[in-house]
Amino acid sequence: MTNIAILTGRIARDPETRETKGGTNVTGITVVTDRPARDKDGKTYKDENGYTAKESEFHRVTCFNGLAKTVGQYCSKGQLVSVQGRIHYTQWEDKDGVTRYGTEILADKVDFLSRGNGSSDDNENTDAPEID
């Protein structure tokens, strides 16, 4: 049995990096992926500008240790990245005692596919190292 997730998308906001009490570095990013939107008959359609309409999904991605440091240092909002990792489900009680659920990707590898801020150099890799 395997739990593998692969995402390619843009970073929605700048990474948030912190260190746990035990000294583990943790960086969180949100990756936005798009897919063609479909009508009630399951067919794709055009938006008001004549392009295929898209639906976006936002994915929480968490990186640890050396990967967390590198992602926190080299990634920024708008950057195109490819993330490989595993799906992780969490459950907790909020301050009102209500049980909450969450889903995130625990990253094993992040490849930088463009420079930050969604620059036009999308096909060039940054000077940042490939990390895993």
DSSP file (Angstrom, degrees, kcal/mol; ACC not computed):
  #  RESIDUE AA STRUCTURE BP1 BP2  ACC     N-H-->O    O-->H-N    N-H-->O    O-->H-N    TCO  KAPPA ALPHA  PHI   PSI    X-CA   Y-CA   Z-CA
    1    1 A M              0   0    0      0, 0.0     2,-0.4     0, 0.0     0, 0.0   0.000 360.0 360.0 360.0 141.4    0.0    0.0    0.0
    2    2 A T        -     0   0    0      2,-0.1     2,-0.5    84,-0.0    84,-0.0  -0.971 360.0-164.2-133.1 142.7    1.3    3.4   -0.9
    3    3 A N        +     0   0    0     -2,-0.4     2,-0.4     2,-0.0     0, 0.0  -0.878  31.6 154.3-124.2  95.1    0.4    7.0    0.1
    4    4 A I        -     0   0    0     -2,-0.5     2,-0.4    82,-0.1    82,-0.2  -0.987  19.5-173.9-127.7 132.7    1.9    9.3   -2.5
    5    5 A A  E     -A   85   0A   0     80,-2.9    80,-2.3    -2,-0.4     2,-0.4  -0.990   0.8-173.1-124.2 134.8    0.8   12.8   -3.5
    6    6 A I  E     +A   84   0A   0     -2,-0.4     2,-0.4    78,-0.2    78,-0.2  -0.992   8.8 178.8-128.0 123.0    2.3   14.9   -6.3
    7    7 A L  E     -A   83   0A   0     76,-2.4    76,-2.9    -2,-0.4     2,-0.4  -0.954  13.8-170.6-123.2 141.3    1.2   18.5   -6.8
    8    8 A T  E     +A   82   0A   0     -2,-0.4     2,-0.3    74,-0.2    74,-0.2  -0.978  40.8 103.7-128.8 120.7    2.3   21.1   -9.3
    9    9 A G  E     -A   81   0A   0     72,-2.1    72,-3.0    -2,-0.4     2,-0.3  -0.946  64.7 -68.7-171.4-172.5    1.1   24.6   -8.7
   10   10 A R  E     -AB  80  32A   0     22,-1.6    22,-3.2    -2,-0.3     2,-0.4  -0.725  44.9-109.6-100.9 148.6    1.8   28.1   -7.5
   11   11 A I  E     - B   0  31A   0     68,-2.1    67,-3.3    65,-0.3    20,-0.2  -0.650  24.1-155.7 -76.6 126.1    2.5   29.1   -3.9
   12   12 A A  S    S+     0   0    0     18,-3.1     2,-0.3    -2,-0.4    -1,-0.1   0.792  70.6   1.0 -77.0 -30.7   -0.4   31.2   -2.7
   13   13 A R  S    S-     0   0    0     17,-0.4    17,-0.4    63,-0.1    -1,-0.2  -0.967  94.3 -71.9-152.0 162.8    1.4   33.2    0.0
   14   14 A D        -     0   0    0     -2,-0.3    62,-0.1     1,-0.1    58,-0.1  -0.246  63.4 -93.4 -58.9 146.6    4.9   33.5    1.4
   15   15 A P        -     0   0    0      0, 0.0     2,-0.5     0, 0.0    14,-0.2  -0.201  30.1-140.4 -60.8 150.7    6.1   30.5    3.4
   16   16 A E  E     -C   28   0A   0     12,-2.2    12,-2.6    -3,-0.1     2,-0.4  -0.970  21.8-170.6-115.0 117.4    5.7   30.5    7.2
   17   17 A T  E     +C   27   0A   0     -2,-0.5     2,-0.3    10,-0.2    10,-0.2  -0.870  12.1 159.4-112.9 140.8    8.6   29.0    9.1
   18   18 A R  E     -C   26   0A   0      8,-2.7     8,-2.9    -2,-0.4     2,-0.4  -0.931  31.5-126.5-147.3 170.6    8.9   28.2   12.8
   19   19 A E  E     -C   25   0A   0     -2,-0.3     6,-0.2     6,-0.2    -2,-0.0  -0.989  23.4-131.6-124.6 133.2   10.9   26.0   15.1
   20   20 A T    >   -     0   0    0      4,-2.7     3,-1.9    -2,-0.4     6,-0.0  -0.243  32.1-102.4 -74.0 168.6    9.4   23.6   17.5
   21   21 A K  T 3  S+     0   0    0      1,-0.3    -1,-0.1     2,-0.1    -2,-0.0   0.811 124.8  57.0 -60.2 -29.0   10.4   23.4   21.2
   22   22 A G  T 3  S-     0   0    0      2,-0.1    -1,-0.3     1,-0.0    -2,-0.0   0.443 123.9-104.0 -83.0   0.0   12.4   20.3   20.3
   23   23 A G  S <  S+     0   0    0     -3,-1.9     2,-0.4     1,-0.3    -2,-0.1   0.551  71.2 144.5  92.1   8.5   14.4   22.3   17.6
   24   24 A T        -     0   0    0     40,-0.0    -4,-2.7     1,-0.0     2,-0.3  -0.689  46.3-132.8 -83.0 129.1   12.7   20.9   14.5
   25   25 A N  E     -C   19   0A   0     -2,-0.4    40,-2.1    -6,-0.2     2,-0.4  -0.651  25.5-173.8 -79.5 136.0   12.3   23.4   11.7
   26   26 A V  E     -CD  18  64A   0     -8,-2.9    -8,-2.7    -2,-0.3     2,-0.4  -0.998   6.3-175.6-133.9 128.2    8.8   23.5   10.2
   27   27 A T  E     -CD  17  63A   0     36,-2.2    36,-2.9    -2,-0.4     2,-0.4  -0.991   7.4-160.1-125.5 132.3    7.7   25.5    7.1
   28   28 A G  E     +CD  16  62A   0    -12,-2.6   -12,-2.2    -2,-0.4     2,-0.3  -0.918  12.9 172.8-111.6 135.8    4.1   25.7    5.8
   29   29 A I  E     - D   0  61A   0     32,-2.6    32,-3.0    -2,-0.4     2,-0.5  -0.937  25.7-135.7-132.3 159.1    3.1   26.7    2.3
   30   30 A T  E     - D   0  60A   0    -17,-0.4   -18,-3.1    -2,-0.3     2,-0.5  -0.980  19.1-160.5-115.5 122.7   -0.1   26.7    0.4
   31   31 A V  E     -BD  11  59A   0     28,-2.6    28,-2.5    -2,-0.5     2,-0.5  -0.894   5.0-150.7-106.8 129.3    0.0   25.4   -3.2
   32   32 A V  E     -BD  10  58A   0    -22,-3.2   -22,-1.6    -2,-0.5     2,-0.3  -0.868  13.9-173.6-101.3 126.2   -2.8   26.3   -5.6
   33   33 A T  E     - D   0  57A   0     24,-2.4    24,-2.6    -2,-0.5     2,-0.3  -0.879   8.1-151.2-115.1 152.4   -3.7   23.8   -8.4
   34   34 A D  E     + D   0  56A   0     -2,-0.3    22,-0.2    22,-0.2    20,-0.0  -0.880  13.8 176.8-120.2 152.8   -6.1   24.4  -11.2
   35   35 A R  E     - D   0  55A   0     20,-1.7    20,-3.0    -2,-0.3     2,-0.1  -0.972  43.8 -82.5-146.6 157.0   -8.3   22.0  -13.3
   36   36 A P  E     - D   0  54A   0      0, 0.0    18,-0.3     0, 0.0     2,-0.2  -0.374  45.7-125.0 -62.6 135.6  -10.8   22.6  -16.0
   37   37 A A        -     0   0    0     16,-2.8     8,-0.7     8,-0.2     2,-0.4  -0.519  25.6-151.9 -76.7 149.1  -14.2   23.6  -14.7
   38   38 A R  B     -H   44   0B   0      6,-0.2     6,-0.2    -2,-0.2     2,-0.0  -0.946   5.3-132.9-126.6 146.5  -17.1   21.4  -15.9
   39   39 A D    >   -     0   0    0      4,-2.8     3,-2.1    -2,-0.4    -1,-0.0  -0.154  47.8 -80.2 -83.2-174.5  -20.8   22.2  -16.4
   40   40 A K  T 3  S+     0   0    0      1,-0.3    -1,-0.1     2,-0.1    -2,-0.0   0.710 132.1  54.4 -64.0 -19.3  -23.7   20.0  -15.1
   41   41 A D  T 3  S-     0   0    0      2,-0.2    -1,-0.3     3,-0.0     3,-0.1   0.384 120.2-108.2 -92.9   2.8  -23.2   17.7  -18.2
   42   42 A G  S <  S+     0   0    0     -3,-2.1     2,-0.3     1,-0.3    -2,-0.1   0.600  76.7 131.1  84.2  11.4  -19.6   17.2  -17.3
   43   43 A K        -     0   0    0      1,-0.1    -4,-2.8     0, 0.0    -1,-0.3  -0.746  58.4-117.9-100.5 145.4  -18.3   19.3  -20.3
   44   44 A T  B     -H   38   0B   0     -2,-0.3     2,-0.3    -6,-0.2    -6,-0.2  -0.386  34.6-166.0 -72.4 158.8  -15.6   22.0  -20.0
   45   45 A Y        -     0   0    0     -8,-0.7     8,-3.0     8,-0.2     2,-0.3  -0.927  19.3-103.9-144.0 167.2  -16.7   25.5  -21.0
   46   46 A K  B     -I   52   0C   0     -2,-0.3     6,-0.3     6,-0.3     2,-0.1  -0.661  28.2-133.0 -94.8 147.4  -15.2   28.9  -21.8
   47   47 A D    >   -     0   0    0      4,-3.5     3,-1.9    -2,-0.3    -1,-0.1  -0.214  44.2 -81.7 -84.4-175.2  -15.1   31.9  -19.4
   48   48 A E  T 3  S+     0   0    0      1,-0.3    -1,-0.1     2,-0.1    -2,-0.0   0.678 130.9  53.7 -64.5 -17.6  -16.0   35.4  -20.4
   49   49 A N  T 3  S-     0   0    0      2,-0.2    -1,-0.3     3,-0.0     3,-0.1   0.407 120.4-105.5 -96.5   0.9  -12.6   35.9  -22.0
   50   50 A G  S <  S+     0   0    0     -3,-1.9     2,-0.2     1,-0.3    -2,-0.1   0.505  81.0 123.3  90.0   4.1  -12.8   32.9  -24.2
   51   51 A Y  S    S-     0   0    0      1,-0.1    -4,-3.5     3,-0.0    -1,-0.3  -0.637  76.6 -87.9 -94.5 156.4  -10.4   30.7  -22.1
   52   52 A T  B     -I   46   0C   0     -6,-0.3    -6,-0.3    -2,-0.2    -1,-0.1  -0.467  51.9-115.0 -61.5 125.7  -11.3   27.3  -20.7
   53   53 A A        -     0   0    0     -8,-3.0   -16,-2.8    -2,-0.2     2,-0.3  -0.333  35.4-155.4 -64.6 145.0  -12.8   28.0  -17.2
   54   54 A K  E     -D   36   0A   0    -18,-0.3     2,-0.4   -10,-0.1    -1,-0.0  -0.897  13.6-148.8-125.4 152.2  -10.8   26.7  -14.3
   55   55 A E  E     -D   35   0A   0    -20,-3.0   -20,-1.7    -2,-0.3     2,-0.3  -0.974  20.6-146.8-115.8 135.9  -11.5   25.7  -10.7
   56   56 A S  E     -D   34   0A   0     -2,-0.4     2,-0.4   -22,-0.2   -22,-0.2  -0.787   9.9-165.4-106.0 146.3   -8.7   26.2   -8.1
   57   57 A E  E     -D   33   0A   0    -24,-2.6   -24,-2.4    -2,-0.3     2,-0.5  -0.984  12.3-143.0-127.5 142.4   -7.9   24.1   -5.1
   58   58 A F  E     -D   32   0A   0     -2,-0.4     2,-0.5   -26,-0.2   -26,-0.2  -0.907  15.7-166.0-108.5 128.7   -5.7   25.1   -2.2
   59   59 A H  E     -D   31   0A   0    -28,-2.5   -28,-2.6    -2,-0.5     2,-0.4  -0.955  15.9-137.0-119.6 127.5   -3.4   22.5   -0.6
   60   60 A R  E     -D   30   0A   0     -2,-0.5    45,-2.7    43,-0.4     2,-0.4  -0.700  24.6-170.2 -79.6 129.9   -1.6   22.9    2.8
   61   61 A V  E     -De  29 105A   0    -32,-3.0   -32,-2.6    -2,-0.4     2,-0.4  -0.987   5.5-163.3-125.0 131.7    1.9   21.6    2.5
   62   62 A T  E     -De  28 106A   0     43,-2.9    45,-2.5    -2,-0.4     2,-0.3  -0.960   4.1-169.4-119.0 132.2    4.2   21.1    5.5
   63   63 A C  E     -D   27   0A   0    -36,-2.9   -36,-2.2    -2,-0.4     2,-0.3  -0.888   7.5-154.6-117.9 148.7    8.0   20.6    5.3
   64   64 A F  E >>  -D   26   0A   0     43,-0.4     3,-1.0    -2,-0.3     4,-1.0  -0.862  46.1 -22.0-124.2 157.5   10.4   19.6    8.1
   65   65 A N  H 3> S+     0   0    0    -40,-2.1     4,-1.9    -2,-0.3     5,-0.1  -0.151 126.1   0.9  54.7-128.2   14.0   20.0    9.0
   66   66 A G  H 3> S+     0   0    0      1,-0.2     4,-2.3     2,-0.2    -1,-0.2   0.870 135.2  53.1 -62.7 -38.3   16.4   20.8    6.1
   67   67 A L  H <> S+     0   0    0     -3,-1.0     4,-2.6     1,-0.2     5,-0.3   0.895 107.6  52.8 -62.0 -39.6   13.6   20.9    3.6
   68   68 A A  H  X S+     0   0    0     -4,-1.0     4,-2.4   -43,-0.2    -2,-0.2   0.910 109.3  48.7 -62.2 -43.6   11.8   23.4    5.8
   69   69 A K  H  X S+     0   0    0     -4,-1.9     4,-1.8     2,-0.2    -2,-0.2   0.925 113.9  45.5 -62.4 -45.5   14.8   25.7    5.9
   70   70 A T  H  X S+     0   0    0     -4,-2.3     4,-2.8     2,-0.2     5,-0.3   0.923 114.2  47.1 -67.3 -45.1   15.4   25.6    2.2
   71   71 A V  H  X S+     0   0    0     -4,-2.6     4,-2.1     1,-0.2    -1,-0.2   0.919 112.9  50.4 -62.5 -43.2   11.7   26.1    1.2
   72   72 A G  H  < S+     0   0    0     -4,-2.4    -1,-0.2    -5,-0.3    -2,-0.2   0.845 116.6  41.7 -62.4 -33.8   11.5   29.0    3.8
   73   73 A Q  H  < S+     0   0    0     -4,-1.8    -2,-0.2    -5,-0.2    -1,-0.2   0.879 126.0  28.0 -81.6 -40.4   14.6   30.6    2.3
   74   74 A Y  H  < S+     0   0    0     -4,-2.8     2,-0.2    -5,-0.1    -3,-0.2   0.643 101.4  83.0-103.4 -16.2   14.0   30.2   -1.4
   75   75 A C     <  +     0   0    0     -4,-2.1     2,-0.3    -5,-0.3    40,-0.1  -0.594  48.2 167.9 -93.2 152.3   10.3   30.0   -2.0
   76   76 A S    >   -     0   0    0     -2,-0.2     3,-1.9   -62,-0.1   -65,-0.3  -0.972  44.7 -64.0-153.2 166.6    7.9   33.0   -2.3
   77   77 A K  T 3  S+     0   0    0     -2,-0.3    40,-2.0     1,-0.2   -65,-0.2  -0.215 117.8  21.6 -53.3 135.7    4.3   33.8   -3.3
   78   78 A G  T 3  S+     0   0    0    -67,-3.3    -1,-0.2     1,-0.3     2,-0.1   0.245  87.2 137.1  91.9 -12.6    3.6   33.1   -7.0
   79   79 A Q    <   -     0   0    0     -3,-1.9   -68,-2.1    38,-0.1     2,-0.5  -0.446  54.4-126.6 -72.8 139.1    6.4   30.6   -7.5
   80   80 A L  E     +A   10   0A   0     35,-0.4    33,-2.7   -70,-0.2    34,-1.0  -0.746  39.7 170.0 -85.6 126.5    5.7   27.5   -9.5
   81   81 A V  E     -AF   9 112A   0    -72,-3.0   -72,-2.1    -2,-0.5     2,-0.5  -0.927  32.3-141.3-135.3 158.2    6.6   24.3   -7.5
   82   82 A S  E     -AF   8 111A   0     29,-2.3    29,-2.9    -2,-0.3     2,-0.4  -0.993  23.6-165.1-117.8 127.9    6.3   20.6   -7.7
   83   83 A V  E     -AF   7 110A   0    -76,-2.9   -76,-2.4    -2,-0.5     2,-0.4  -0.939   8.6-171.9-118.0 132.9    5.7   18.9   -4.4
   84   84 A Q  E     +AF   6 109A   0     25,-2.7    24,-3.3    -2,-0.4    25,-2.1  -0.989  36.4 100.2-121.3 134.6    6.0   15.2   -3.6
   85   85 A G  E     -AF   5 107A   0    -80,-2.3   -80,-2.9    -2,-0.4     2,-0.3  -0.866  62.6 -69.4-175.0-151.7    4.9   13.8   -0.3
   86   86 A R  E     - F   0 106A   0     20,-1.8    20,-2.8    -2,-0.3     2,-0.3  -0.947  38.7-108.6-132.3 153.3    2.1   12.0    1.5
   87   87 A I  E     - F   0 105A   0     -2,-0.3     2,-0.4    18,-0.2    18,-0.2  -0.628  35.5-169.7 -80.1 133.9   -1.4   12.9    2.5
   88   88 A H  E     - F   0 104A   0     16,-3.0    16,-2.3    -2,-0.3     2,-0.4  -0.993   7.9-155.6-130.5 130.2   -1.8   13.3    6.3
   89   89 A Y  E     - F   0 103A   0     -2,-0.4     2,-0.3    14,-0.2    14,-0.2  -0.854  12.3-168.7-105.5 139.1   -5.1   13.7    8.1
   90   90 A T  E     - F   0 102A   0     12,-2.7    12,-2.1    -2,-0.4     2,-0.3  -0.894   8.7-166.6-126.3 157.3   -5.4   15.4   11.5
   91   91 A Q  E     + F   0 101A   0     -2,-0.3     2,-0.3    10,-0.2    10,-0.2  -0.996  18.8 153.7-141.5 136.6   -8.1   15.7   14.2
   92   92 A W  E     - F   0 100A   0      8,-2.1     8,-3.8    -2,-0.3     2,-0.5  -0.970  39.9-112.0-154.5 166.4   -8.2   18.1   17.1
   93   93 A E  E     - F   0  99A   0     -2,-0.3     6,-0.2     6,-0.2    -2,-0.0  -0.912  31.0-140.1-105.0 132.0  -10.6   19.9   19.4
   94   94 A D    >   -     0   0    0      4,-2.5     3,-2.3    -2,-0.5    -1,-0.0  -0.173  39.7 -84.9 -79.7-178.5  -10.9   23.6   19.1
   95   95 A K  T 3  S+     0   0    0      1,-0.3    -1,-0.1     2,-0.1    -2,-0.0   0.707 130.2  54.2 -63.9 -19.4  -11.2   26.0   22.1
   96   96 A D  T 3  S-     0   0    0      2,-0.1    -1,-0.3     0, 0.0     3,-0.1   0.353 120.5-106.7 -94.3   5.2  -15.0   25.4   22.2
   97   97 A G  S <  S+     0   0    0     -3,-2.3     2,-0.4     1,-0.3    -2,-0.1   0.568  72.3 143.4  83.5   8.7  -14.6   21.6   22.4
   98   98 A V        -     0   0    0      1,-0.0    -4,-2.5    -5,-0.0     2,-0.4  -0.688  53.5-121.4 -85.1 132.4  -15.7   21.0   18.8
   99   99 A T  E     - F   0  93A   0     -2,-0.4     2,-0.3    -6,-0.2    -6,-0.2  -0.601  33.9-169.1 -75.1 127.1  -13.8   18.3   16.9
  100  100 A R  E     - F   0  92A   0     -8,-3.8    -8,-2.1    -2,-0.4     2,-0.3  -0.834   7.6-154.1-116.8 154.4  -12.1   19.6   13.8
  101  101 A Y  E     + F   0  91A   0     -2,-0.3     2,-0.3   -10,-0.2   -10,-0.2  -0.947  12.4 179.7-128.3 149.0  -10.5   17.7   10.9
  102  102 A G  E     - F   0  90A   0    -12,-2.1   -12,-2.7    -2,-0.3     2,-0.4  -0.977  15.0-151.5-146.2 159.9   -7.8   18.8    8.5
  103  103 A T  E     + F   0  89A   0     -2,-0.3   -43,-0.4   -14,-0.2     2,-0.3  -0.995  22.2 161.8-132.6 138.1   -5.8   17.4    5.6
  104  104 A E  E     - F   0  88A   0    -16,-2.3   -16,-3.0    -2,-0.4     2,-0.5  -0.956  37.0-115.7-147.5 165.5   -2.3   18.4    4.5
  105  105 A I  E     -eF  61  87A   0    -45,-2.7   -43,-2.9    -2,-0.3     2,-0.8  -0.934  20.3-148.7-104.2 123.7    0.6   17.1    2.4
  106  106 A L  E     -eF  62  86A   0    -20,-2.8   -20,-1.8    -2,-0.5   -43,-0.2  -0.847  28.4-134.3 -91.3 110.3    3.8   16.2    4.3
  107  107 A A  E     + F   0  85A   0    -45,-2.5   -43,-0.4    -2,-0.8   -22,-0.3  -0.409  35.6 172.4 -76.6 136.4    6.4   17.0    1.8
  108  108 A D  E    S+     0   0A   0    -24,-3.3     2,-0.3     1,-0.4   -23,-0.2   0.620  77.8  13.7-102.4 -27.2    9.4   14.7    1.0
  109  109 A K  E     - F   0  84A   0    -25,-2.1   -25,-2.7     2,-0.0     2,-0.4  -0.993  58.0-168.2-152.8 139.9   10.6   16.7   -2.0
  110  110 A V  E     -GF 131  83A   0     21,-1.3    21,-1.0    -2,-0.3     2,-0.5  -0.987   8.4-164.2-132.2 123.1   10.0   20.2   -3.4
  111  111 A D  E     - F   0  82A   0    -29,-2.9   -29,-2.3    -2,-0.4     2,-0.7  -0.910  17.5-135.5-106.2 133.9   11.2   21.2   -6.9
  112  112 A F  E     + F   0  81A   0     -2,-0.5    14,-0.3   -31,-0.2   -31,-0.2  -0.795  24.9 175.6 -88.4 117.3   11.4   24.9   -7.8
  113  113 A L        +     0   0    0    -33,-2.7     2,-0.3    -2,-0.7   -32,-0.2   0.539  64.4   9.6-101.5  -9.7   10.0   25.3  -11.3
  114  114 A S  S    S-     0   0    0    -34,-1.0    12,-0.2     9,-0.1     8,-0.1  -0.952  84.5 -86.9-154.2 172.0   10.1   29.1  -11.6
  115  115 A R    >   -     0   0    0     -2,-0.3     3,-0.5     6,-0.2     4,-0.4  -0.386  61.4 -83.1 -75.6 164.8   11.4   32.1   -9.8
  116  116 A G  G >  S+     0   0    0      1,-0.2     3,-0.9   -42,-0.2   -38,-0.2  -0.089 106.1  38.2 -65.7 169.4    9.2   33.7   -7.1
  117  117 A N  G 3  S-     0   0    0    -40,-2.0   -39,-0.3     1,-0.2    -1,-0.2   0.674 121.7 -78.7  62.2  23.2    6.4   36.1   -7.6
  118  118 A G  G <  S-     0   0    0     -3,-0.5    -1,-0.2     1,-0.1    -2,-0.1   0.847  71.0-175.3  62.8  36.6    5.1   34.3  -10.8
  119  119 A S    <   -     0   0    0     -3,-0.9     3,-0.2    -4,-0.4    -1,-0.1  -0.077  38.7-108.2 -62.8 167.5    7.8   35.8  -13.0
  120  120 A S  S    S+     0   0    0      1,-0.2     2,-0.5     2,-0.1     3,-0.3   0.482 104.4  86.3 -77.7  -1.9    7.8   35.2  -16.8
  121  121 A D    >   +     0   0    0      1,-0.2     3,-2.0     2,-0.1    -1,-0.2  -0.196  49.7 142.8 -89.3  43.2   10.8   32.9  -16.5
  122  122 A D  T 3   +     0   0    0     -2,-0.5    -1,-0.2     1,-0.3    -2,-0.1   0.718  65.6  53.3 -60.3 -23.7    8.6   30.0  -15.7
  123  123 A N  T 3  S+     0   0    0     -3,-0.3     2,-0.4     2,-0.1    -1,-0.3   0.442  94.3  84.8 -93.7   1.4   10.7   27.5  -17.7
  124  124 A E  S <  S-     0   0    0     -3,-2.0     2,-0.2   -11,-0.1    -9,-0.1  -0.835  74.6-130.8-103.3 140.4   13.9   28.4  -15.9
  125  125 A N        -     0   0    0     -2,-0.4   -12,-0.1     1,-0.1   -10,-0.1  -0.569  25.6-117.7 -81.4 152.2   15.0   26.8  -12.6
  126  126 A T        -     0   0    0    -14,-0.3    -1,-0.1   -12,-0.2   -14,-0.1  -0.231  28.6-103.7 -77.3 175.9   16.2   29.1   -9.8
  127  127 A D  S    S+     0   0    0      2,-0.0    -1,-0.1    -2,-0.0    -2,-0.0   0.500  89.2 112.7 -77.7  -3.2   19.7   28.9   -8.4
  128  128 A A  S    S-     0   0    0      1,-0.1   -16,-0.1   -54,-0.1    -2,-0.1  -0.390  75.1-107.2 -69.4 148.1   18.2   27.1   -5.4
  129  129 A P        -     0   0    0      0, 0.0     2,-0.4     0, 0.0   -17,-0.1  -0.313  30.2-103.5 -72.1 157.4   19.2   23.5   -5.0
  130  130 A E        -     0   0    0    -19,-0.1     2,-0.4   -21,-0.0   -19,-0.1  -0.686  48.9-160.1 -75.2 133.8   16.9   20.6   -5.7
  131  131 A I  B      G  110   0A   0    -21,-1.0   -21,-1.3    -2,-0.4   -23,-0.1  -0.922 360.0 360.0-125.7 144.5   15.9   19.4   -2.3
  132  132 A D              0   0    0     -2,-0.4    -1,-0.1   -23,-0.2   -65,-0.1   0.273 360.0 360.0-157.1 360.0   14.4   16.2   -0.9
